[in-house]
Amino acid sequence: MLYALDTWSPFKWLAGTVAFLLYAFVLEIYGSRRKQQ
């Protein structure tokens, strides 16, 4: 059980980081597009 949690932990961190980067990227594009109008 502990081994399974240990294996999943890096994947969860990676998924969370990617999701956060995507979210920031979309916000940046959305903000720049609103400024242009």
HELIX and SHEET records of a PDB file:
HELIX    1   1 LEU A    2  GLN A   36  1                                  35    
END                                                                             
